[in-house]
Amino acid sequence: MRLYVEEPSLERGRAGLVPVRVMVTRDGHSFEQTVWKRPEELEASRPRGERQDEAREPDLVVSDAHVLDHVPDLERELGRPRIARASQRLTDRHVLEHLLHDDVLALLGGRDEGRLVGIETVHVSEHDPGLFPGDGEHHSGRVHVRRYAYPHGVVTIKRNHNALKIHVHRGSLDRPEGLRELVKFKIRDRRYDGSERANQSPLTDWVYHGQTDEPHPHAVELSIYSRDPRHYHGDVTGDHAMAEFLAEPFSLAGSEDFLPTWRRAFELAGKTSLFPGQVAPSLPGAAQHFTVGVEPLLAQLGYQRIDNLPSHWNVVHYLKKIGYEVPRAEDRQALADLREALDHLSAARNARGEPALTRAQESWVVLLQSPAFRGNGVPPPDFDLGGKTYPLWLEDDGTARNIWMTKPVSQGVKP
């Protein structure tokens, strides 16, 4: 048994006692719990001659294949989930060793430099802000949270009844406003899709009760985002208004500022690789490393299919590159129509002596066709694709029209 002191601010209410995290190993099972100690008891547990400020920092604590089931109160707080094979059984060790690219952990200070600093089961409210920007959730419910601090960042692993989210930020917990998202990876079980129950999870960012959303007990959805934290547009240029638009173009839907801001983003995309939804270029290799690394585990857990919901036109091309297909004929036709319309637009630009569209610019043009922006001269004639729309949108009643891409989980692979 090893003891180490957590910050007193994490738990209050017991005068004269110090909260201590106890890491216990019994019969090969490791788990953690908080106990309350008198200061003299804590002092007596230290090796003779060791001062408090010299106390050894705890090593990186990672769980093995069944540790999470033994974390006190986890089952009571979250219930005994029937579908949490990915969210409960995908251990911290697997996340840190197999799903995070070397370059991701190098930006935090090194693969072996992390230490566990927080374990808690919390109830988050709708639009909860979290500890720092980007750490919050959109829906309410209970979540089990574990945080690992590194010299230059933090890894947060969140689990609940149907999802696991891996969130990596660069910066310091002492200056939360300066933290920058590096990656956000999520694995979500699709068992409840097609009903409102699919949306009743704090780790769900979107809605999955539309006509194209069908339940599948052996399928998971992957959400994959990566950003190079050294090249955030607002940090590099000082143009924070444009950075906000890049991050969320739909924030200006219906505004007179939308089209002028869109044109600025389109010109920027001709010189950089900033796609819609990106405040910084992707970190090379991070997303592919995750998608390749997670597949053997999903096969071991009995999943048969991996699905993805491409948020933008460029994501469709990335997913096709790594083996995803579009199962619905209606969606395949809509994407083919967009491709044809973009080719006609490129030919017209070429005839006028204008430069060819970059991949990033194509994605911005397709975004322009969204029903959310139509009206007030949008789309303008020089970028009108003839009524063709990207088949991902949110209806007026809040129902999602989702486009799904899918690939089978490879069988016979081993972690």
MARVOVO-72501 format. One record per residue (C-alpha): residue in one letter; x, y, z; residue number from 1. Coordinates in steps of 0.25 Angstrom, whole numbers, plus 2048, in hexadecimal, padded with zeros to 3 digits. Last residue first. Example, Ala and Ser with C-alpha at 12.3 -4.5 7.8 and 13.67 -1.06 7.14 Angstrom:
% MARVOVO-72501
{node s {837 7FC 81D} 2};
{node a {831 7EE 81F} 1};
END
This chain:
% MARVOVO-72501
{node p {7F0 7E6 78B} 415};
{node k {7ED 7DA 782} 414};
{node v {7E7 7DA 775} 413};
{node g {7DF 7CE 770} 412};
{node q {7D3 7D6 76B} 411};
{node s {7D5 7E4 765} 410};
{node v {7C9 7ED 76A} 409};
{node p {7C0 7F0 75E} 408};
{node k {7C0 7FE 758} 407};
{node t {7B5 809 759} 406};
{node m {7B1 817 754} 405};
{node w {7A5 81D 759} 404};
{node i {79E 82A 754} 403};
{node n {795 830 75F} 402};
{node r {788 838 75D} 401};
{node a {786 83C 76C} 400};
{node t {779 83F 771} 399};
{node g {779 84C 779} 398};
{node d {76B 851 774} 397};
{node d {771 85A 76A} 396};
{node e {779 84F 764} 395};
{node l {788 84D 767} 394};
{node w {792 84B 75C} 393};
{node l {79A 840 755} 392};
{node p {797 83D 747} 391};
{node y {7A0 847 741} 390};
{node t {797 84F 737} 389};
{node k {796 851 728} 388};
{node g {78D 85C 724} 387};
{node g {794 860 718} 386};
{node l {7A2 860 71E} 385};
{node d {7A2 86F 720} 384};
{node f {7B0 875 723} 383};
{node d {7B1 880 718} 382};
{node p {7A2 883 71A} 381};
{node p {7A2 886 728} 380};
{node p {79E 87B 732} 379};
{node v {798 882 73A} 378};
{node g {793 88F 735} 377};
{node n {78B 892 741} 376};
{node g {785 884 741} 375};
{node r {78B 876 743} 374};
{node f {794 875 74F} 373};
{node a {78E 86A 757} 372};
{node p {78A 862 74A} 371};
{node s {799 85F 748} 370};
{node q {79E 863 73B} 369};
{node l {7AA 86C 740} 368};
{node l {7AF 85F 748} 367};
{node v {7B2 859 73A} 366};
{node v {7BA 866 736} 365};
{node w {7C2 865 743} 364};
{node s {7C5 857 740} 363};
{node e {7CA 85A 732} 362};
{node q {7D3 865 738} 361};
{node a {7DA 85B 741} 360};
{node r {7DC 851 735} 359};
{node t {7E2 85D 72D} 358};
{node l {7DA 863 722} 357};
{node a {7E1 866 715} 356};
{node p {7E6 874 713} 355};
{node e {7DE 87D 70A} 354};
{node g {7E0 87F 6FB} 353};
{node r {7D1 881 6F8} 352};
{node a {7D1 873 6F1} 351};
{node n {7D8 86D 6FD} 350};
{node r {7CD 873 706} 349};
{node a {7C2 86D 6FE} 348};
{node a {7C9 85F 6FE} 347};
{node s {7CB 860 70D} 346};
{node l {7BC 863 70E} 345};
{node h {7B8 857 705} 344};
{node d {7C1 84E 70D} 343};
{node l {7BB 853 71A} 342};
{node a {7AD 84F 714} 341};
{node e {7B1 841 711} 340};
{node r {7B7 83F 71F} 339};
{node l {7AA 844 725} 338};
{node d {7A2 83B 71C} 337};
{node a {7AB 82F 720} 336};
{node l {7A9 833 72F} 335};
{node a {79A 833 72E} 334};
{node q {79A 826 726} 333};
{node r {7A2 81F 731} 332};
{node d {798 825 73B} 331};
{node e {78C 81F 734} 330};
{node a {793 812 732} 329};
{node r {795 810 741} 328};
{node p {7A1 808 745} 327};
{node v {7AC 813 743} 326};
{node e {7BA 80C 744} 325};
{node y {7C6 80D 74D} 324};
{node g {7D3 807 74A} 323};
{node i {7DE 811 74F} 322};
{node k {7DD 81A 742} 321};
{node k {7CE 81A 742} 320};
{node l {7CF 820 750} 319};
{node y {7D8 82B 74C} 318};
{node h {7CF 82F 740} 317};
{node v {7C3 82F 748} 316};
{node v {7CA 838 752} 315};
{node n {7CD 842 748} 314};
{node w {7BE 844 745} 313};
{node h {7BB 847 754} 312};
{node s {7B5 841 760} 311};
{node p {7B8 833 75C} 310};
{node l {7AF 82A 765} 309};
{node n {7B8 81D 767} 308};
{node d {7B4 80F 769} 307};
{node i {7BD 803 76D} 306};
{node r {7B6 7F5 76C} 305};
{node q {7B7 7E7 772} 304};
{node y {7B9 7EA 781} 303};
{node g {7BD 7DE 789} 302};
{node l {7C6 7E3 793} 301};
{node q {7D2 7DD 78D} 300};
{node a {7CE 7E4 77F} 299};
{node l {7CD 7F1 786} 298};
{node l {7DB 7EF 78C} 297};
{node p {7E1 7EC 77F} 296};
{node e {7DA 7F9 779} 295};
{node v {7DF 803 783} 294};
{node g {7ED 804 77E} 293};
{node v {7EA 806 76F} 292};
{node t {7E0 811 772} 291};
{node f {7E9 818 77D} 290};
{node h {7F6 818 774} 289};
{node q {7EE 81D 769} 288};
{node a {7E9 829 771} 287};
{node a {7F7 82C 776} 286};
{node g {7FF 82B 76A} 285};
{node p {801 839 766} 284};
{node l {7FB 843 771} 283};
{node s {7EF 84A 769} 282};
{node p {7F1 858 766} 281};
{node a {7EB 862 770} 280};
{node v {7DE 868 773} 279};
{node q {7D7 85D 76B} 278};
{node g {7C8 85C 769} 277};
{node p {7C8 85F 75B} 276};
{node f {7D6 85C 755} 275};
{node l {7E3 863 757} 274};
{node s {7ED 85E 74E} 273};
{node t {7F4 86B 74A} 272};
{node k {7F5 875 73F} 271};
{node g {7E8 872 737} 270};
{node a {7E1 86F 744} 269};
{node l {7E4 87E 748} 268};
{node e {7DC 883 73C} 267};
{node f {7D0 87A 740} 266};
{node a {7D1 87F 74F} 265};
{node r {7D0 88D 74A} 264};
{node r {7C5 88A 741} 263};
{node w {7BE 883 74C} 262};
{node t {7BF 890 755} 261};
{node p {7B9 898 74A} 260};
{node l {7AE 88E 748} 259};
{node f {7AB 88C 757} 258};
{node d {7AB 89A 75C} 257};
{node e {79D 89D 758} 256};
{node s {799 892 762} 255};
{node g {78F 887 75F} 254};
{node a {799 87C 763} 253};
{node l {7A5 883 769} 252};
{node s {7A8 878 774} 251};
{node f {7A7 86E 769} 250};
{node p {7B5 870 766} 249};
{node e {7BA 86B 773} 248};
{node a {7C9 869 775} 247};
{node l {7CC 871 769} 246};
{node f {7C2 87C 76D} 245};
{node e {7C9 87D 77B} 244};
{node a {7D7 87E 775} 243};
{node m {7D2 889 76B} 242};
{node a {7CD 891 777} 241};
{node h {7DA 88E 77F} 240};
{node d {7E3 894 774} 239};
{node g {7F0 895 77C} 238};
{node t {7F7 88E 771} 237};
{node v {7FF 883 778} 236};
{node d {7F6 881 784} 235};
{node g {7E9 883 77D} 234};
{node h {7ED 879 772} 233};
{node y {7F2 86F 77C} 232};
{node h {7FF 86A 776} 231};
{node r {807 864 782} 230};
{node p {7FB 85C 787} 229};
{node d {7FB 854 77A} 228};
{node r {7EC 84F 77A} 227};
{node s {7E6 841 77A} 226};
{node y {7D7 83D 779} 225};
{node i {7D2 82F 778} 224};
{node s {7C4 82A 77C} 223};
{node l {7C2 81B 77B} 222};
{node e {7B4 815 77B} 221};
{node v {7B3 806 77F} 220};
{node a {7AB 7FB 77A} 219};
{node h {7A7 7ED 780} 218};
{node p {79A 7F1 786} 217};
{node h {795 7F9 77A} 216};
{node p {78A 803 77B} 215};
{node e {787 80A 76E} 214};
{node d {789 819 76B} 213};
{node t {785 81D 75D} 212};
{node q {777 822 761} 211};
{node g {77C 82B 76D} 210};
{node h {77E 827 77C} 209};
{node y {78D 829 77D} 208};
{node v {790 837 782} 207};
{node w {79E 83D 784} 206};
{node d {7A8 83F 78F} 205};
{node t {7A6 832 797} 204};
{node l {7AF 831 7A3} 203};
{node p {7A4 836 7AC} 202};
{node s {79B 82B 7A8} 201};
{node q {78C 82B 7A5} 200};
{node n {78D 82D 796} 199};
{node a {78C 81E 792} 198};
{node r {780 81D 79B} 197};
{node e {778 826 792} 196};
{node s {777 81B 788} 195};
{node g {77D 817 77B} 194};
{node d {78B 813 781} 193};
{node y {78A 80C 78E} 192};
{node r {794 801 78B} 191};
{node r {79E 80A 784} 190};
{node d {7A9 809 78F} 189};
{node r {7B2 815 78F} 188};
{node i {7C1 816 78E} 187};
{node k {7C7 824 78E} 186};
{node f {7D4 82B 78B} 185};
{node k {7D7 839 78E} 184};
{node v {7E6 83E 78A} 183};
{node l {7EF 84A 78D} 182};
{node e {7E5 853 794} 181};
{node r {7EC 860 799} 180};
{node l {7EE 864 7A7} 179};
{node g {7F0 873 7AA} 178};
{node e {7E4 876 7B1} 177};
{node p {7E7 86A 7BA} 176};
{node r {7F3 871 7C0} 175};
{node d {7F7 868 7CC} 174};
{node l {7F2 85C 7C4} 173};
{node s {7FD 85F 7BA} 172};
{node g {7FE 85E 7AB} 171};
{node r {7FB 854 7A1} 170};
{node h {7EE 84D 7A1} 169};
{node v {7EA 83E 79F} 168};
{node h {7DC 839 79F} 167};
{node i {7D9 82A 79F} 166};
{node k {7CA 827 79F} 165};
{node l {7C3 81A 7A2} 164};
{node a {7B5 818 7A0} 163};
{node n {7A8 810 7A3} 162};
{node h {7A6 80F 7B2} 161};
{node n {7B1 819 7B6} 160};
{node r {7C0 81B 7B4} 159};
{node k {7C9 827 7B4} 158};
{node i {7D8 827 7B2} 157};
{node t {7DF 835 7B3} 156};
{node v {7EE 836 7AF} 155};
{node v {7F4 843 7B4} 154};
{node g {7FF 84C 7AF} 153};
{node h {80E 851 7AF} 152};
{node p {814 84A 7BA} 151};
{node y {80A 83F 7BA} 150};
{node a {7FD 83D 7C3} 149};
{node y {7F4 831 7C1} 148};
{node r {7E5 833 7C4} 147};
{node r {7DB 828 7C7} 146};
{node v {7CC 82B 7C5} 145};
{node h {7C0 822 7C8} 144};
{node v {7B3 829 7C2} 143};
{node r {7A5 82B 7C7} 142};
{node g {79B 832 7BF} 141};
{node s {798 83F 7B8} 140};
{node h {79A 843 7AA} 139};
{node h {7A4 84C 7A2} 138};
{node e {7B0 849 7AA} 137};
{node g {7BC 851 7AF} 136};
{node d {7CB 850 7AD} 135};
{node g {7CC 859 7A1} 134};
{node p {7D0 866 7A9} 133};
{node f {7D5 861 7B7} 132};
{node l {7CF 85A 7C3} 131};
{node g {7C2 856 7BD} 130};
{node p {7B9 860 7B6} 129};
{node d {7AC 858 7B9} 128};
{node h {7A3 85A 7AD} 127};
{node e {798 851 7B3} 126};
{node s {79C 84D 7C1} 125};
{node v {7A7 844 7C5} 124};
{node h {7A6 83A 7D0} 123};
{node v {7B4 835 7D5} 122};
{node t {7BB 828 7D7} 121};
{node e {7CA 82C 7DB} 120};
{node i {7D8 828 7D9} 119};
{node g {7E2 833 7D8} 118};
{node v {7F1 835 7D7} 117};
{node l {7F7 829 7D1} 116};
{node r {805 82B 7CC} 115};
{node g {80B 82D 7BE} 114};
{node e {819 82E 7BA} 113};
{node d {81B 820 7B3} 112};
{node r {816 824 7A6} 111};
{node g {81E 831 7A5} 110};
{node g {81C 840 7A8} 109};
{node l {80D 843 7A3} 108};
{node l {812 846 795} 107};
{node a {819 838 795} 106};
{node l {80C 832 79A} 105};
{node v {805 836 78D} 104};
{node d {811 833 784} 103};
{node d {812 825 78A} 102};
{node h {803 823 785} 101};
{node l {7F9 820 790} 100};
{node l {7F1 813 78D} 99};
{node h {7FA 808 791} 98};
{node e {802 80B 79E} 97};
{node l {7F9 816 7A4} 96};
{node v {7EC 810 7A0} 95};
{node h {7EF 802 7A3} 94};
{node r {7F5 805 7B1} 93};
{node d {7E9 80E 7B4} 92};
{node t {7E0 801 7B1} 91};
{node l {7D6 7FF 7A7} 90};
{node r {7CD 7F6 7AF} 89};
{node q {7C3 800 7B4} 88};
{node s {7C0 809 7A8} 87};
{node a {7C2 7FE 79E} 86};
{node r {7BA 7F3 7A4} 85};
{node a {7B0 7FD 7A9} 84};
{node i {7A4 7F7 7A3} 83};
{node r {79D 7F1 7AF} 82};
{node p {7A1 7FB 7B9} 81};
{node r {7A1 7F7 7C8} 80};
{node g {79D 805 7CD} 79};
{node l {7A5 812 7CD} 78};
{node e {7A6 815 7DB} 77};
{node r {7A5 807 7E1} 76};
{node e {7AE 801 7D7} 75};
{node l {7B9 80C 7D9} 74};
{node d {7B7 80C 7E8} 73};
{node p {7C5 807 7EB} 72};
{node v {7CE 804 7DF} 71};
{node h {7CD 7F5 7DE} 70};
{node d {7C7 7F4 7D0} 69};
{node l {7D1 7FE 7CB} 68};
{node v {7DC 7F4 7CF} 67};
{node h {7D8 7E9 7C5} 66};
{node a {7E2 7E9 7B9} 65};
{node d {7ED 7F2 7C0} 64};
{node s {7EC 800 7C5} 63};
{node v {7F6 80A 7C5} 62};
{node v {7FD 812 7CF} 61};
{node l {809 81B 7CB} 60};
{node d {812 81B 7D7} 59};
{node p {80E 823 7E3} 58};
{node e {817 82E 7E7} 57};
{node r {821 82B 7F1} 56};
{node a {821 833 7FE} 55};
{node e {82C 83E 7FE} 54};
{node d {822 849 802} 53};
{node q {81D 842 80D} 52};
{node r {82B 83F 813} 51};
{node e {831 831 813} 50};
{node g {83A 82E 81F} 49};
{node r {833 821 823} 48};
{node p {82A 81C 817} 47};
{node r {81C 822 817} 46};
{node s {810 81B 81E} 45};
{node a {813 822 82B} 44};
{node e {810 82F 824} 43};
{node l {803 82B 81F} 42};
{node e {7FE 826 82D} 41};
{node e {803 833 833} 40};
{node p {7FB 83B 829} 39};
{node r {7EE 833 82C} 38};
{node k {7E9 82B 821} 37};
{node w {7DD 82B 818} 36};
{node v {7DB 820 80D} 35};
{node t {7D9 821 7FE} 34};
{node q {7D9 815 7F5} 33};
{node e {7E1 80F 7EA} 32};
{node f {7E1 801 7E4} 31};
{node s {7EB 7F6 7E0} 30};
{node h {7E8 7E7 7DE} 29};
{node g {7F3 7DD 7DF} 28};
{node d {7ED 7D6 7EB} 27};
{node r {7ED 7E3 7F2} 26};
{node t {7F3 7F0 7EE} 25};
{node v {7EF 7FD 7F5} 24};
{node m {7F2 80C 7F1} 23};
{node v {7ED 815 7FC} 22};
{node r {7EA 823 7F9} 21};
{node v {7EC 82C 805} 20};
{node p {7E2 837 80A} 19};
{node v {7E8 83D 817} 18};
{node l {7E1 83F 824} 17};
{node g {7E0 84A 82D} 16};
{node a {7D2 84E 829} 15};
{node r {7CB 845 820} 14};
{node g {7C3 84D 816} 13};
{node r {7CB 84E 80A} 12};
{node e {7D0 846 7FE} 11};
{node l {7D7 84A 7F2} 10};
{node s {7DC 857 7F9} 9};
{node p {7E5 84F 802} 8};
{node e {7EE 84B 7F6} 7};
{node e {7F1 83D 7F5} 6};
{node v {7FA 836 7FF} 5};
{node y {801 829 7FB} 4};
{node l {800 81B 801} 3};
{node r {805 80E 7FC} 2};
{node m {800 800 800} 1};
END
